[in-house]
Each structure stands twice: as C-alpha cells, then as structure tokens.
Amino acid sequence: MQSFLASYMLISLAEMGDKTQLLAMAFAAKYPLFKVLSGVLIATLLNHAAAVVAGRFISTFIPMEIVYLSASLSFIVFGLWTIKGNSLNGEDKKNFRFGPVLTVAIAFFLAEMGDKTQLATVSLAARYPGALAVLCGTTLGMITADAAGIAAGVVVRKRLPQEAVKWISAAVFVIFGLAGVFRTSMPRLGPVLSAAVTFVVAAASVFSASRIYRRQAQKKFDKTAR
C-alpha cells in the first residue's frame, strides 16, 4: 500500500502542468474525453511498465543503499525540473492515420519517453517494493492528473494558472528527496552528520530553485520589454 500511495501521489503532482498533461488537454479539444483518457491509459501502461522493469533491474544489480540515495536525489532533481517546466513542442500538431484512441496513445507514448514522470517511475520502482503496486499507482496518478486538467480546462476555458500547483508539486518532490537522503545516510553517518548533509542538499536545492526562478523571471521581462 505504501508503494501504491507514494507512486500515486508523486506522479499525480509531477504530471500537474507537465507537457503530457498539456498534450492531453490539447487532444481533449479535438476528441471525446473517454477516447482521450483511453489513449492516455494505454500509453501510460506500456511506458510505465517499461520504466518499472528498468527500476527493478537497477535495484537487483546495484546495492540498495546506492539505489535509495540515488532515488532520493532524483526526486529533488524532478522537483527542480517541475519548477523549470516544459512545453509541447508541436506534439499536439502531429497527425497519425489511426483513430482517436491510437492517435492519442502514440503521441502520448512518444511525449512521455524521457519525460520526468517516466524517469520518476523508474526511481519509484527502484526505491519501493511491489512492481505492480508502483505501476498501478503511477498509471492511476497520470489518469487522475490528466482528467483533472482536462476537466478544469473545460470549465475555465482558458489556460490554467499553473504557478502555484507547480511550486507545490516541486516542494513535495524535494521534501521526499530530502527525507530519503537523511534516512539513507543515518545508518552510516549518524543523526548529526546526516542532518548536516541533508541541510547542505536542501540549501543547494533552494539555491538551484532560486536560480531557475530568476532565469524565468528574466525571460518574462525580456519578452515584455520587446
């Protein structure tokens, strides 16, 4: 249950405002909601099944301490990635000679390759036991987030304000990562040194987040100035 709940929560948050959620919202303007979500489900199951297999493979051949620490640090990276955000880059404009469900599934599958939700699934599968629970949690998290995004987009009928959701999602990822760093380093370093290491990692995360924020603010200012 812990594997399922952690996977569901983290992937739900990671998907909020992500490229693939925007892609699902774009397809919802063209196709019926049920067909869009069916395509998302097919693509997510295939994509995340491969990610879970990769995660379990990693955990088999690499010492668990290294796996846990790497997964914890990767959560922090995903949090910073969430702040940075991304865009569709034309994925919603691609045309495939299939029906709506397969069109959405193919486009979504390709967009998800290398995306932070797929990489987060690899980390979750390496960090938590129960491959099936991780797969179910991440898949349901994707469906929940995409359905919520589509529903909200239909109600509001304009681009959703993503800033607050983005920062909350990033904070949850970073907190999970910091907790993992502390928990993993405790047996070897003890509470004091573990707290010190965690503080350094937290400070580096805050510094990186502030740099990303300043860079984005500068880009917005430059666009406005033009």
C-alpha positions in Angstrom: 0.0 0.0 0.0 2.9 2.4 0.8 4.4 1.7 -2.7 1.0 2.4 -4.3 0.2 5.6 -2.4 3.7 7.1 -2.8 3.7 6.4 -6.5 0.2 7.7 -6.9 0.8 11.0 -5.1 4.2 11.8 -6.6 3.2 11.1 -10.2 -0.1 13.0 -9.8 1.8 16.0 -8.6 4.6 15.6 -11.2 2.0 15.5 -14.0 0.3 18.7 -13.0 1.3 21.3 -15.6 3.6 18.8 -17.3 4.0 18.5 -21.1 1.9 15.3 -21.3 -0.9 16.9 -19.3 -1.0 19.8 -21.7 -1.0 17.3 -24.5 -4.0 15.5 -23.1 -5.8 18.8 -22.7 -5.0 19.7 -26.3 -6.4 16.4 -27.6 -9.5 16.8 -25.4 -10.3 19.8 -27.6 -10.4 17.5 -30.7 -11.7 14.2 -29.4 -14.2 12.9 -26.8 -12.9 12.7 -23.3 -13.3 9.0 -22.9 -11.2 8.3 -26.0 -8.5 10.7 -24.9 -8.3 9.1 -21.5 -8.3 5.6 -23.1 -5.3 6.6 -25.2 -3.6 8.0 -22.2 -4.2 4.8 -20.2 -2.8 2.6 -23.0 0.3 4.7 -23.4 0.9 5.1 -19.7 0.6 1.3 -19.0 3.1 0.5 -21.8 5.5 3.3 -20.9 5.5 2.9 -17.2 5.6 -0.9 -17.4 9.0 -0.5 -19.1 10.0 2.1 -16.5 9.1 -0.3 -13.6 11.1 -3.1 -15.2 14.1 -0.8 -15.6 13.7 0.3 -11.9 13.5 -3.3 -10.7 16.5 -4.3 -12.8 18.6 -1.4 -11.4 17.7 -2.4 -7.8 18.7 -6.0 -8.5 22.3 -5.2 -9.6 23.1 -2.1 -7.5 23.5 -2.1 -3.7 20.2 -0.9 -2.1 21.9 1.9 -0.2 23.1 3.4 -3.5 19.7 2.8 -5.1 17.8 4.6 -2.2 20.2 7.5 -2.2 20.1 7.9 -6.0 16.3 7.7 -6.0 16.1 10.3 -3.2 18.4 12.7 -5.1 16.5 12.1 -8.3 13.3 13.2 -6.5 15.0 16.5 -5.8 16.0 16.8 -9.4 12.4 16.1 -10.5 11.3 18.8 -8.2 13.6 21.4 -9.8 12.6 20.1 -13.2 9.0 20.8 -12.2 9.8 24.4 -11.5 11.6 24.7 -14.8 8.6 23.3 -16.7 8.4 22.4 -20.4 6.3 22.8 -23.5 4.5 20.7 -26.1 7.0 21.5 -28.9 4.4 20.6 -31.5 3.4 17.1 -30.2 -0.3 18.1 -30.3 0.0 19.0 -34.0 1.2 15.6 -35.2 -1.2 13.6 -37.3 -1.4 9.8 -37.3 -3.5 7.7 -39.7 -5.4 6.0 -36.9 -8.5 6.5 -34.8 -8.6 8.9 -31.9 -7.6 6.4 -29.2 -4.5 5.1 -31.1 -3.6 8.7 -32.2 -3.6 9.9 -28.5 -1.8 6.7 -27.4 1.0 7.0 -29.9 1.5 10.8 -29.4 1.3 10.4 -25.6 3.7 7.4 -25.5 6.3 9.3 -27.6 5.9 12.5 -25.5 6.3 10.5 -22.3 9.6 9.0 -23.4 12.3 10.6 -21.3 9.8 12.8 -19.5 10.2 13.4 -15.8 7.1 11.2 -15.0 8.7 8.3 -16.7 12.0 8.8 -15.0 10.2 9.3 -11.7 8.6 5.9 -12.2 12.0 4.3 -12.7 13.1 5.8 -9.4 9.9 4.8 -7.6 10.3 1.2 -8.9 13.9 1.1 -7.7 13.0 2.7 -4.3 9.8 0.8 -3.3 8.9 -2.9 -3.3 6.0 -4.2 -5.3 6.4 -3.5 -9.0 2.7 -4.0 -9.7 1.7 -1.5 -6.9 4.1 1.1 -8.4 2.8 0.5 -11.9 -0.9 0.8 -10.7 0.0 3.9 -8.6 1.8 5.8 -11.3 -0.8 4.9 -14.0 -3.7 6.0 -11.8 -1.8 9.1 -10.9 -1.3 10.0 -14.6 -5.0 9.4 -15.4 -6.1 11.4 -12.3 -3.9 14.4 -13.2 -4.8 14.4 -16.9 -8.5 14.0 -16.2 -8.4 16.8 -13.7 -6.5 19.1 -16.1 -9.0 18.4 -18.9 -12.0 18.9 -16.7 -10.6 22.2 -15.3 -9.7 23.3 -18.8 -13.2 22.7 -20.0 -14.7 24.6 -17.0 -12.4 27.6 -17.1 -11.9 27.6 -20.9 -8.6 29.3 -20.7 -5.0 28.4 -19.8 -5.0 27.4 -16.2 -2.8 29.3 -13.7 -0.1 26.6 -13.1 2.4 28.6 -10.9 1.0 27.6 -7.5 0.5 23.9 -8.4 3.9 23.8 -10.0 5.7 25.1 -6.8 3.6 22.8 -4.5 4.5 19.8 -6.7 8.1 20.7 -6.7 8.1 21.2 -2.9 6.6 17.7 -2.3 9.3 16.1 -4.5 12.1 17.9 -2.8 10.8 17.1 0.7 10.5 13.4 -0.3 14.0 13.5 -1.6 15.5 15.2 1.5 13.7 12.7 3.8 15.3 9.9 1.7 18.8 11.5 1.9 18.5 11.7 5.7 17.1 8.2 6.1 19.7 6.6 3.9 22.7 8.4 5.4 21.6 7.8 9.1 23.0 4.2 9.5 26.5 5.2 8.3 26.8 8.9 9.4 24.6 9.1 12.5 21.9 11.8 13.2 24.2 14.8 13.4 26.2 14.3 10.2 23.1 13.1 8.4 21.3 16.3 9.3 24.2 18.3 8.2 24.4 16.5 4.8 20.6 16.9 4.4 20.9 20.6 5.2 23.6 21.1 2.5 21.5 19.3 -0.1 18.5 21.4 1.0 20.5 24.6 0.7 21.7 23.5 -2.8 18.1 22.8 -3.8 16.9 26.2 -2.7 19.8 27.9 -4.5 19.1 26.0 -7.7 15.3 26.8 -7.4 16.1 30.5 -7.0 18.3 30.5 -10.0 15.7 28.8 -12.1 13.1 31.3 -10.9 15.3 34.3 -11.6 16.1 33.0 -15.1 12.4 32.5 -15.8 11.6 36.0 -14.5 14.3 37.5 -16.7 12.9 35.7 -19.8 9.4 37.0 -19.0 10.8 40.6 -18.5 12.7 40.4 -21.8 9.6 39.2 -23.7 7.6 42.1 -22.1 10.3 44.6 -23.0 10.1 43.6 -26.6 
